[in-house]
Amino acid sequence: MFVGCELVDLRCALIELCFALIELCGALIELGFELIELSFALIELGFALIELGFALIELGFALIELGFALIELGFALIELGFALIEVSFALIEVSFALIEVSFALIEVSFALIEVSFALIEVSFALIEV
């Protein structure tokens, strides 16, 4: 009979071990579900990072386009600068021409003054006669 008690004790111990294993399995299942939830969260994070990557690439392309636009603007400003310099040289040439015309007019004015003095002298001479 002593053997029978030992078998009962052994069966009880096995049942307790089975319950412990069932509890462990339950805990492992809960851990598995939590890992699945964590996996979904990581997948969502992965998609968010991919979207962020695409947004950064788009931003990079936009910055490149902006850079090209700024380069084109820079070239346009350089061309405008050269055009303004050319206009300035043309204005300088016109200024020199105007100065030459002014000197010619001054010479004509002096000649007219001399003619006026000569006419005055002639007028006095005619008055004396």
C-alpha positions as CSV (number, residue, x, y, z in Angstrom):
1,M,0.0,0.0,0.0
2,F,2.9,2.2,0.5
3,V,3.6,2.0,-3.2
4,G,0.0,3.1,-3.9
5,C,0.5,6.3,-1.9
6,E,3.6,7.0,-3.7
7,L,1.9,6.6,-7.0
8,V,-0.9,9.0,-5.9
9,D,1.7,11.5,-4.7
10,L,3.5,11.1,-8.0
11,R,0.3,11.6,-9.9
12,C,-0.5,14.7,-7.9
13,A,3.0,16.0,-8.5
14,L,2.6,15.3,-12.3
15,I,-0.8,17.1,-12.2
16,E,0.8,20.0,-10.4
17,L,3.6,20.0,-13.0
18,C,1.1,20.0,-15.8
19,F,-0.8,22.9,-14.3
20,A,2.5,24.7,-13.9
21,L,3.3,23.9,-17.6
22,I,-0.2,25.1,-18.6
23,E,0.4,28.4,-16.7
24,L,3.8,28.7,-18.3
25,C,2.2,28.1,-21.7
26,G,-0.4,30.8,-20.9
27,A,2.4,33.2,-20.0
28,L,4.3,32.3,-23.2
29,I,1.1,32.8,-25.2
30,E,0.6,36.3,-23.6
31,L,4.3,37.0,-24.3
32,G,3.8,35.9,-27.9
33,F,0.8,38.2,-28.3
34,E,2.8,41.1,-26.8
35,L,5.6,40.3,-29.2
36,I,3.1,40.3,-32.1
37,E,1.8,43.7,-30.9
38,L,5.4,45.0,-30.6
39,S,6.1,43.6,-34.1
40,F,3.1,45.5,-35.5
41,A,4.3,48.7,-33.7
42,L,7.7,48.1,-35.3
43,I,6.1,47.6,-38.7
44,E,4.2,50.9,-38.3
45,L,7.4,52.6,-37.2
46,G,9.1,51.1,-40.3
47,F,6.4,52.5,-42.6
48,A,6.7,55.9,-40.8
49,L,10.5,55.9,-41.3
50,I,10.0,54.9,-45.0
51,E,7.5,57.8,-45.4
52,L,10.0,60.1,-43.7
53,G,12.7,58.9,-46.0
54,F,10.6,59.6,-49.1
55,A,9.7,63.1,-47.7
56,L,13.4,63.8,-47.1
57,I,14.2,62.7,-50.7
58,E,11.4,64.9,-52.0
59,L,12.8,67.8,-49.9
60,G,16.2,67.1,-51.3
61,F,14.9,67.2,-54.9
62,A,13.1,70.5,-54.0
63,L,16.3,71.9,-52.6
64,I,18.2,70.8,-55.7
65,E,15.5,72.5,-57.9
66,L,15.8,75.6,-55.7
67,G,19.6,75.4,-56.0
68,F,19.3,75.3,-59.8
69,A,16.8,78.2,-59.8
70,L,19.2,80.2,-57.6
71,I,22.1,79.4,-60.0
72,E,19.9,80.5,-63.0
73,L,19.1,83.7,-61.1
74,G,22.8,84.2,-60.4
75,F,23.6,83.9,-64.1
76,A,20.7,86.3,-64.9
77,L,22.1,88.8,-62.4
78,I,25.6,88.5,-63.9
79,E,24.2,89.1,-67.4
80,L,22.2,92.1,-66.1
81,G,25.4,93.4,-64.5
82,F,27.3,93.1,-67.8
83,A,24.4,94.8,-69.7
84,L,24.4,97.7,-67.2
85,I,28.2,98.1,-67.6
86,E,27.7,98.2,-71.4
87,V,25.0,100.8,-71.0
88,S,27.3,102.8,-68.7
89,F,30.0,102.8,-71.3
90,A,27.5,103.9,-73.9
91,L,26.4,106.8,-71.6
92,I,30.0,107.7,-71.1
93,E,30.5,107.9,-74.8
94,V,27.4,110.0,-75.2
95,S,28.6,112.3,-72.4
96,F,31.9,112.8,-74.1
97,A,30.1,113.6,-77.4
98,L,27.9,116.1,-75.5
99,I,31.0,117.7,-74.0
100,E,32.6,118.0,-77.4
101,V,29.4,119.6,-78.8
102,S,29.4,122.0,-75.8
103,F,33.0,123.0,-76.5
104,A,32.1,123.5,-80.2
105,L,29.1,125.6,-79.1
106,I,31.4,127.6,-76.8
107,E,33.7,128.2,-79.7
108,V,30.7,129.3,-81.9
109,S,29.6,131.6,-79.1
110,F,33.1,133.2,-78.9
111,A,33.0,133.6,-82.7
112,L,29.6,135.2,-82.5
113,I,30.8,137.5,-79.7
114,E,33.7,138.5,-82.0
115,V,31.3,139.1,-84.8
116,S,29.1,141.1,-82.5
117,F,32.1,143.2,-81.5
118,A,33.0,143.6,-85.1
119,L,29.4,144.7,-85.9
120,I,29.5,147.1,-83.1
121,E,32.7,148.6,-84.4
122,V,31.2,148.8,-87.9
123,S,28.1,150.5,-86.4
124,F,30.3,153.1,-84.6
125,A,32.2,153.6,-87.8
126,L,29.0,154.1,-89.7
127,I,27.8,156.5,-87.1
128,E,30.9,158.6,-87.3
129,V,30.6,158.9,-91.1
